[in-house]
Amino acid sequence: MNKKNYINPRSYVHEATLFINPSKKDHKNFERRSKKPSFFLSFFFVVLFFASVLSYSFLASASNTEWEIDYNGEEDWIMIDAYGIVSANMFAISMNKEKCNELDVDFYFSSFGTNKADNGFKFISEIVEKPHNGNEYRNYENELFVKYSEQHGDHIVYLLDDGYLYQTEEWIESLSSFSPFSYKMTLRKHHDPEYDIDTTYILSDTDEVWDMTELGNVLSEEYRKCRFKNYNQLEL
């Protein structure tokens, strides 16, 4: 658990969090993302157009998350993504087809904010992992930076990255060992004075929630297909 800005879990029996044992990305890993934003953005706005901002209770089960799989959007990566239940922001996971135990994680946030953040601008992401049953939870912080942004009329979509790669097997193990839980992200102002701008001036919505219940099964199945190079197998 060498995650940067890690905060010890509070009131939870497990010490592990979802983000475990990351490794720092190198420049080659960043280069392969250059074409990916346009692919996601074309779908992002279709969903966002029809999505309305939903009020929610984080203590209730977040059961609206559906994980979609795409094998062809990027030649070297299997893409697994889901829209949040608050403002249809995207949780995007990429599995390397040649290194199946390697995951890249990004977040796509849409904004009507009047101030645009440049590439490299940093946020603090506060994460709360809350089981659907019970009052226990995990709380920790993560650092995200703007990897890419694109203007669409009065919308701006930000691709937020943490600069790390993760191990697929450890994500699967972590997800399968916890009870069904919701993953709440709140983006806050970074501690560094260089980024001393209130997050609400940049992002229309700073909160998002995803239900992680099915992600473990999805990752396990896609990991199996990746290892056997069987991406077109029909499910019975």
C-alpha positions in Angstrom: 0.0 0.0 0.0 2.5 2.5 -1.2 -0.2 4.8 -2.7 0.7 8.5 -2.6 -1.3 10.4 0.0 -2.7 7.2 1.5 -4.7 7.7 4.7 -5.1 4.9 7.1 -8.6 3.3 6.8 -11.1 4.3 9.4 -13.6 1.9 11.0 -13.1 -1.0 8.7 -11.9 -4.5 9.2 -9.8 -4.7 6.0 -6.6 -2.6 5.8 -6.4 -2.7 2.0 -8.0 -0.2 -0.3 -9.0 -0.6 -3.9 -5.8 1.1 -5.2 -3.1 -1.3 -4.2 0.6 -1.7 -5.3 0.6 0.7 -8.2 3.7 1.3 -10.2 4.6 4.6 -11.8 3.8 4.9 -15.5 6.6 5.7 -18.0 6.4 7.8 -21.1 5.5 4.9 -23.3 2.4 4.3 -21.3 1.3 7.9 -21.6 1.9 7.9 -25.4 -0.7 5.2 -26.0 -3.4 7.4 -24.5 -3.1 10.1 -27.3 -5.9 8.6 -29.4 -8.1 7.2 -26.6 -9.8 10.4 -25.4 -11.5 11.0 -28.7 -12.9 7.5 -28.6 -14.4 7.9 -25.2 -15.6 11.5 -25.7 -17.7 10.5 -28.7 -19.8 8.2 -26.4 -19.5 10.4 -23.3 -21.5 13.2 -24.8 -24.2 10.9 -26.1 -24.9 9.6 -22.6 -24.4 13.0 -21.0 -26.9 14.7 -23.2 -29.7 12.4 -22.0 -28.5 12.1 -18.4 -29.9 14.4 -15.8 -28.2 15.2 -12.5 -29.6 12.7 -10.0 -30.0 13.3 -6.3 -28.7 10.3 -4.2 -28.0 9.0 -0.8 -24.6 7.5 -0.5 -25.8 5.3 2.3 -28.1 3.5 0.0 -27.0 0.9 -2.5 -25.7 2.4 -5.8 -27.2 -0.1 -8.2 -27.1 1.8 -11.5 -23.6 1.1 -12.6 -23.2 -1.0 -15.7 -19.7 -1.9 -16.9 -19.2 -1.9 -20.7 -16.4 -3.7 -22.5 -14.7 -2.7 -25.7 -11.9 -4.6 -27.4 -11.4 -2.5 -30.5 -11.2 1.1 -29.4 -7.5 0.9 -28.8 -5.4 -1.8 -30.5 -3.3 -2.7 -27.4 -5.9 -2.3 -24.7 -9.2 -3.8 -23.5 -11.4 -1.0 -22.3 -13.8 -1.4 -19.3 -15.8 1.6 -18.4 -18.9 2.8 -16.5 -20.8 6.0 -16.1 -21.5 7.3 -12.6 -25.0 7.6 -11.1 -24.7 11.3 -10.2 -23.6 13.2 -13.4 -22.6 10.4 -15.8 -18.9 10.9 -15.3 -16.8 7.9 -16.4 -14.7 5.4 -14.5 -12.4 4.0 -17.3 -10.1 1.0 -16.9 -7.8 -0.3 -19.6 -6.2 -3.8 -19.5 -3.1 -4.3 -21.6 -3.6 -7.1 -24.1 0.0 -8.1 -24.0 0.5 -7.6 -20.3 -2.9 -8.8 -19.0 -1.9 -8.2 -15.4 -1.5 -4.4 -16.1 -4.3 -1.9 -15.6 -4.5 1.7 -16.3 -7.2 3.8 -14.6 -8.6 7.1 -15.7 -11.6 9.3 -14.9 -13.6 11.5 -17.3 -15.3 14.5 -15.8 -17.6 16.8 -17.8 -17.9 20.5 -16.8 -19.7 23.7 -17.6 -17.2 25.6 -15.5 -16.1 29.0 -16.6 -12.4 28.4 -15.8 -10.5 25.8 -17.8 -7.7 23.8 -16.1 -4.6 23.2 -18.2 -3.0 19.8 -18.7 -1.0 18.9 -15.6 -3.4 20.8 -13.2 -3.8 18.7 -10.0 -6.7 17.8 -7.8 -7.0 15.9 -4.6 -9.5 13.0 -4.9 -11.1 11.9 -1.7 -12.4 8.4 -1.9 -14.9 6.7 0.3 -15.6 3.0 -0.2 -18.9 2.3 1.5 -20.3 -1.3 1.8 -24.0 -1.5 0.9 -24.7 -3.1 4.3 -23.4 -1.7 7.6 -21.8 1.5 8.7 -18.1 0.7 8.2 -16.2 2.3 5.4 -12.7 3.2 4.1 -11.6 6.7 3.4 -8.4 7.8 1.7 -7.0 10.4 -0.7 -5.4 10.2 -4.1 -3.8 12.8 -6.4 -5.2 13.2 -9.9 -4.0 15.5 -12.7 -5.5 16.7 -16.0 -3.9 14.5 -18.7 -6.2 15.8 -21.5 -9.2 18.1 -22.0 -11.4 18.8 -24.9 -14.0 21.6 -25.5 -17.4 20.7 -26.9 -19.5 23.8 -27.2 -20.1 24.9 -23.6 -18.8 21.6 -22.2 -15.3 20.7 -21.3 -14.4 17.1 -20.7 -11.3 16.4 -18.5 -9.4 13.1 -18.6 -8.0 12.7 -15.0 -5.1 10.4 -14.4 -3.0 9.4 -11.4 0.2 8.4 -13.2 0.1 4.8 -11.9 -0.4 1.3 -13.4 -2.1 -1.4 -11.3 -2.0 -5.2 -11.1 -5.1 -6.9 -12.4 -4.8 -9.9 -10.1 -4.6 -7.8 -7.0 -7.7 -5.7 -8.0 -9.7 -8.9 -8.6 -8.6 -10.3 -5.2 -9.4 -7.0 -3.5 -12.8 -6.6 -5.1 -13.8 -10.2 -4.4 -12.7 -10.0 -0.7 -15.0 -7.1 0.1 -18.8 -7.0 0.4 -20.6 -5.2 -2.4 -19.7 -1.5 -2.0 -20.1 1.9 -3.5 -17.1 4.0 -4.6 -17.6 7.7 -4.0 -15.2 10.2 -5.4 -15.0 13.9 -4.3 -12.6 16.2 -6.1 -11.1 18.9 -3.9 -8.5 21.7 -4.2 -4.9 20.4 -4.2 -2.7 21.2 -1.2 0.0 22.7 -3.5 -0.4 26.6 -3.6 0.3 26.3 -7.4 -3.2 24.8 -7.8 -4.9 27.0 -5.2 -8.2 27.3 -7.1 -11.5 26.2 -5.7 -12.5 23.0 -7.5 -16.1 24.3 -8.1 -14.7 27.1 -10.3 -13.4 24.4 -12.7 -15.8 21.5 -12.4 -19.6 21.7 -12.4 -19.9 18.6 -10.4 -17.1 17.5 -7.9 -18.8 14.3 -6.7 -19.5 11.0 -8.4 -20.5 7.5 -7.3 -20.1 4.1 -8.9 -21.3 0.7 -7.7 -18.4 -1.7 -7.7 -20.5 -4.9 -7.1 -20.0 -6.4 -10.6 -16.5 -5.0 -11.4 -14.7 -8.0 -9.8 -16.6 -10.5 -12.0 -16.0 -8.3 -15.0 -12.3 -8.0 -14.4 -11.9 -11.7 -13.7 -13.7 -12.7 -16.9 -11.8 -10.2 -19.1 -8.5 -11.2 -17.5 -9.2 -14.8 -18.4 -10.0 -13.9 -22.0 -6.9 -11.7 -22.2 -4.6 -14.4 -21.1 -6.1 -16.9 -23.6 -6.4 -14.2 -26.3 -10.1 -15.1 -26.6 -11.9 -11.8 -27.0 -14.8 -13.0 -29.2 -16.0 -15.9 -27.0 -19.8 -16.1 -26.8 -21.2 -16.1 -23.3 -23.7 -19.0 -22.6 
